[in-house]
Every structure is written in structure tokens, then in C-alpha cells.
């Protein structure tokens, strides 16, 4: 009681300002609020994506896998059971058209068939696809309108963010993309893309905060221009999860943009 009365009459100059008071261990251990979101997307339903999904899971992250339903089960493609295993692991399954066509070369009715029928098939298989990836990043106003009409709540293009081929482009999308039916990305990761270049794309985004969506295709050694070696991808993942201390987190594209599942029109 005496101590309390004594403290009450301390001169104001002796009161320790709040910003100088010690921070508890619990408070100092809190990670910074997420400012940058990285989405890892994998196109075309390649057979290597089953092992890729497991690689992501071991690092504690989840990705978005875009598939063409008419090619599922063909040579070098996932089959239905493998696709289901990826979804069971907590990854997002999204649409990529029936047969991987350039939508800008089709009529509006052909675009609708490619996008809507592909999505109907995914729904019939038990998935809830909320986002679409345009094959080749090929998109126009008609394709965007059809994606919306087919029930998608967001769609991803290819390109438009800063990289070695576009040094003046912005480093990241805004958390709420200006055009959610053509979400921008750096260019696709290729067999000659260096690990440091992939890291730099994330660092570019961290300068302002926002969303950076990485585009991958095949995950294997020496298997084509649009491929990345498993070792390089795993090295990138290991570095990426360490960026959580800098406020960078990994989310599926659906979670990153808050895309909602909507029923396919006509069903």
C-alpha cells in the first residue's frame, strides 16, 4: 500500500513512456502482419504435379493446380485418382479450359464451351472451382466476360508484373486486383529461370506489399522449355517459407483474392 501511494506522487518526468517499456517475449515473437502474399500456380495437369503437391505439403504450403479436364488420364497427364489426391492434400483445383486452347482465337460460343463445360466437369467430379487460368495467358474482353458468366469469381493471366522481361512493370498486384478476371503475374517460370530470379520476383513484391502469383508448368529435369527442376523448386520453397519473418505468406489464389465458389449457370 505504501508503495502504491509513493508511486502515485512520482513526478511526471519519472514516468517511463510506453514506447520505452519492455516488450514481453510473447509480443516480440509475433510475426509481422502479412503484407505480401505469394500464390504458387501449376498449369496443365501434368503428371509431375502429384509429387509437386507433396513437395509443397512438406514445406507447409498449398498451391493451385489448373487442369484441362479433356486431357485428364492421357499420357503425361494426371489421372482422376491423382487429381483427387492433390485436392485431398488441401490444394486448390481450378479450371484451364477443356483442351488448352487460345481463347482469343475462338468465337464467343466456342469460348463458352471451353470454359463452362470444363468447369461443369470439375463440379461433376466433386470439386468447387472458383478461379480459372487462361491457357497461354491468352485473354480478351470476351474471354473475361465468359469466365464471369460461367461462374468463376476470378481468373489469372500470364505477365504484367515486374521481371527481367518487364523491368518497369509493377512488382505486385494489389490485394484487391483492379481486374480480378485478368490477375497479373510475372512471366511463366522456364527451364532457364534462375533461382535468384524467382526470389527477386518475391522481393519485388515485398517492396510495396500485395500479391505475386508464380506460374509453373512441368516440374522435372530437362523436360521442356516450360519446366523447372524439382531441386530448384524445392530450393525456392525453402527460401520462400523463411520470408514469413518479413510478412510474406503463401496462399492459394482462391484464398489470396477471396474468390467464392458459385454454381455453374444452368445446373
SVG drawing of the C-alpha trace seen along z (x, -y; Angstrom):
<svg xmlns="http://www.w3.org/2000/svg" viewBox="-30 -16 50 59">
<polyline fill="none" stroke="black" stroke-width="0.4" points="0.0,0.0 2.8,-2.4 4.5,-1.6 1.3,-2.4 1.0,-5.8 4.6,-6.6 4.3,-5.7 1.2,-8.0 3.2,-11.0 6.1,-10.4 6.9,-13.4 5.6,-13.1 9.2,-13.3 10.0,-9.9 7.1,-8.0 8.5,-5.6 7.0,-6.4 5.1,-3.4 7.5,-3.2 10.4,-2.6 8.7,0.0 10.0,3.6 8.1,5.8 7.1,9.2 8.7,12.3 5.3,13.3 4.9,9.9 8.4,9.9 7.9,13.4 4.8,12.4 5.5,12.5 4.8,9.2 1.4,8.8 1.3,10.3 1.9,7.6 2.9,9.8 1.0,12.9 2.6,15.4 0.4,17.8 2.0,20.8 0.1,22.0 0.7,25.1 -0.8,25.4 -1.9,28.2 -2.5,31.1 1.0,32.5 1.7,35.9 4.6,34.4 2.2,32.3 1.3,35.2 4.9,35.2 4.9,31.4 1.9,31.2 3.7,33.5 6.8,31.2 4.6,28.2 2.9,30.1 6.3,30.9 7.1,27.2 3.7,26.5 2.2,24.6 -0.5,25.2 -0.8,24.4 -3.3,24.0 -3.4,26.6 -5.1,25.8 -6.3,28.7 -7.8,29.3 -10.5,31.9 -10.4,33.4 -6.8,34.3 -7.0,35.9 -5.9,39.5 -3.8,39.1 -0.1,39.7 2.0,37.5 -1.1,36.1 -2.7,36.7 -5.5,39.2 -8.6,38.8 -7.2,40.6 -4.1,38.5 -6.1,35.3 -8.2,36.3 -5.1,37.0 -3.9,33.5 -7.2,32.0 -7.3,34.1 -3.9,32.6 -5.6,29.2 -4.6,27.7 -6.9,25.7 -8.2,27.2 -9.1,24.7 -10.2,24.6 -8.0,24.3 -10.4,25.0 -11.3,28.3 -8.4,28.8 -5.9,25.9 -6.8,23.6 -6.0,20.0 -9.3,18.4 -8.6,15.2 -8.8,17.3 -12.3,18.6 -15.8,17.3 -17.7,16.3 -19.8,19.5 -16.6,21.6 -15.1,19.8 -18.2,20.6 -17.9,24.3 -14.3,24.5 -14.7,22.6 -18.2,23.6 -18.0,27.3 -14.6,27.7 -16.0,26.2 -19.1,28.3 -16.9,31.4 -14.8,30.3 -18.0,29.8 -19.4,33.2 -16.1,34.7 -16.8,33.2 -14.6,30.0 -15.6,26.4 -13.6,24.4 -13.6,20.7 -10.7,19.5 -9.6,20.0 -6.3,19.8 -6.3,18.8 -4.2,21.1 -1.1,19.3 -2.3,16.3 -4.4,15.6 -7.3,13.4 -9.5,10.7 -12.7,8.9 -14.9,11.7 -12.9,14.4 -13.2,12.4 -16.9,11.9 -17.4,15.7 -15.3,16.6 -17.7,14.5 -20.8,15.9 -19.5,19.5 -19.4,18.8 -15.8,18.1 -15.1,15.4 -11.5,14.6 -9.2,15.6 -5.4,15.5 -3.5,14.4 0.3,14.5 2.6,11.5 2.2,7.9 4.3,7.8 7.9,6.9 10.6,9.4 13.7,9.4 11.5,9.0 9.4,6.2 11.6,4.1 9.1,1.2 6.1,3.3 4.7,3.1 6.2,5.6 2.8,6.9 -0.9,6.9 -2.9,5.0 -4.6,7.2 -7.8,6.5 -6.7,6.7 -8.1,3.9 -9.1,6.6 -9.9,9.8 -10.6,11.6 -7.1,11.0 -4.8,11.2 -1.3,10.3 1.8,12.4 5.5,12.4 6.1,14.5 6.0,18.3 8.9,20.0 11.0,21.6 13.8,24.1 16.4,21.3 14.8,19.3 17.4,19.0 16.6,19.5 17.7,15.9 15.3,14.6 12.4,16.4 13.5,15.0 13.7,11.5 10.1,11.6 9.1,12.1 11.4,9.4 10.0,7.0 6.5,7.6 7.8,7.1 8.8,3.6 5.2,2.5 3.3,5.4 0.5,7.1 0.0,10.3 2.5,12.0 1.3,15.2 4.0,17.5 3.2,19.6 4.8,23.1 4.2,25.9 6.1,29.2 8.3,30.0 11.1,32.2 14.7,32.2 15.3,31.3 11.7,31.9 10.9,28.8 11.1,25.1 8.3,24.6 9.7,26.6 11.5,26.3 13.7,28.8 12.4,30.3 15.6,29.2 15.2,25.6 11.6,25.5 12.3,27.0 15.2,24.6 12.7,21.7 10.1,23.1 12.6,23.4 13.6,19.8 10.0,18.7 8.7,20.1 11.5,18.3 10.1,15.0 7.3,15.3 9.5,13.4 9.3,10.5 5.5,10.6 5.3,12.8 2.9,15.7 1.8,18.4 -1.9,18.8 -3.8,20.5 -5.1,18.0 -8.6,18.6 -7.7,17.6 -5.4,14.8 -8.2,12.9 -11.1,14.2 -12.7,15.9 -16.1,17.6 -17.5,20.7 -20.6,20.1 -22.7,22.8 -22.3,23.2 -25.2,21.4 -27.7,23.9 -27.0,26.5"/>
</svg>
